[in-house]
Amino acid sequence: MIRTQDRLFCAGLFFLALLICISTAEAQERMRVGLTSLAPTTLPVWVAKRQGYFQQEGLAVEPIVFTSGTINSQAALAGEIDIALGSGTEVFTIRLAGEDARFFFGISNFMPFKLFVQPSIKSAADLKGKRLAVSRFGAQSDFLTRYAVSKLGLDPSKDVTILQIGSTPARYAALKSGSGMERSCGFR
């Protein structure tokens, strides 16, 4: 559980980072901020916008929600957004591809993710041969899923099938319905 003072501290950090970005750039009518889904880590942006903190500082912040960190990063590289709120995973992927990207602060000191599975899965061995849902390949959900599977003693490239399903709500719907994914899992 995140304490209220921790949330306010995180919101302050994000707000400070936006001010730094704007003060070093030419004046803009609006700042487009890419977010990955409606996740707990994006809460400071929504709170700051709803409470009018950005407007009080003369900032016109436009949050834009993407279905995965991979797409969020691609939008930043293409110049479609001014700043991407994402994970280090996407930054490392961009850097490995030879592109320039900077990760300049962290919004939380924990990973707010859990592995959700069908009730019939009782142990790590039960995951063998099953389908696992991630947002997109290369996104944080992909990295964490592969990491978790390997920590459970399974080989993510051989023992499970990892599928790109999309946003957290889409992965949850696939898990809940079982349609096309009889034993799906996903992070969030």
N, C-alpha and C positions, 0 to 999 in steps of 0.2 A: 504494500500500500504506500502510495506517495503522500508525504505530509504536505500540508498546505504551504508551509514556508519553502519547501523544496520546489513546489510548482511555481511559486512566485519568483524564486531565484532563477529557475530555468527560463521563465518568461522574461525576466530581466536580462539574462544572457542573450537570448534571441533578439530582444529589442536593441540591446547594445550593438550586436553584430550588424543588424540592419542599419543602425545609425552610422556605423563605421563605413559600411558599403556605400551608403548614400553620400557621406561627406567626402569620400575619395572619388566620387564620380560626378559627372555633370548633373545639374538639376534635372529631375525627371518629373513628369506629370504623374506617373504611377510606377510602382515597383511590383513586378510579377514574381511571386514566390511559389515555386513548385513544391508540392507536398506529395508524399506517398500515401495514398489512401487516407482514411480517417482513423489514424492510429493514435495511441496514447502520446507518442513522441511529438505529434503535431498540435497537441492541446495548447501550448503557449501561444501559438500563432492565432488560433481561434479565440482564445481568451483576450488577447491583446486587441484583436480587431473588434470583438463584441463590446469590450469595455471602452473603446474609443481611444486607446493609448496611441495608436499610430496617428490618428487624425489630430490629436492634441499636439503632436510634434510636427505637423504639417506633412505627414507621409500618407500617400494614397497606396496602401498595400492591397494587392489583389491576389488572394490565395487561389492557386490552380491545382486541383487534385488529379493526380495520375494513378493509374492502376498498379504501377510497380516502380521501384527505384531505378530500374534500368531505363524505363521510358522517361522518367523525371530527369535522369542524367543526360539522355539524348536530347531532350528539350533544352537543357542548359547549354550543351555544346552547340546546338543549332541557333542559339540566341533567342529562342522563343520565350524564355523566362530569364529573369535577371539573377536570381539566386535559387538554388535547390536545397531544400531541407531534406537530407537523406542520410544514408549510412556510409561509413568508411568503406564498405564493400564496393559500392559503386565507384568511389574515388579511385580505389586500387585498380579496378577493372579498366577505368578510363586511362589511368597512367600506364598500365600494362599494354594498352592499345596504342601508346605513343602520343596521346593527347595530353594537354595541360589541364590540370584540375587541382584545386586546393581544398583541403578540409581544415577549416579554421577554428572550430570549437565544437564541443560536445554538449548536447542538450540533456543528457541523462547519463548516470553512471552505472546503469544496469541494462540488461536486455529484456525488454517487456514482451517476451514471447513465450509461448507454450506450445507443446506438441499435442494436437487434438487427434484422436483416433476413434474409429468405430468401437462400440462397446465390446465387440467380440475379440478385439485385440487385447490380450492380457499380458503379453511379454514381448521382449525384443524379437524373439524367434518368430512370433506371430506376424511380424512385419515382412518377413521374407516372402518375396513374390508379389507384394502389394503395391498399389499405386499411391504415390505421395504428391500432394498438390503444392505448388509454389506459385508466386506471382509471375515471374519471368526468370529465365536462365540468366545468371549473373547478378540477380538481385539479392538483397540480404536474406530473404526467405529461402532462396535456393542455397546460399552458402550455409545458413544455419541448419537447414534440413540435411544436407550432405554431412555436415559436421556431426550432428546428432546421430545420424545413422551409423557413421563410422565409430562413434563413441559407444554405441550399443553393440559393437562387434560385427556389424554387417558392412558389406562393400556397397556404397551407394551407386556404383556404376554397374554392378552385377546382380545384387540381391533384391533391389527394388526398382520400380519404374517411376521416374520423376516427370511430372507433367506440368506444363505452364497453364494455369487456370485463370490467373488474373488477380483482381483485388481480393482483400480479405473477405468481403461479403460473398464474392463468387466462390471462393474456396470453401467457405462455410456451407454455402448452399449445396455444393457438390458433395461435401462430407455428409450433410444431413439427409439429402435425398438419395444418395447412392447411385443416382442415374449416371451410367457410364463410368462410375468409379465405385465398384462394389465394396472396396475397403480403402477409402481415401484417408489421407492425413494432411495436415497442414500446420503451418506456424502462424501464430498471431496471439 
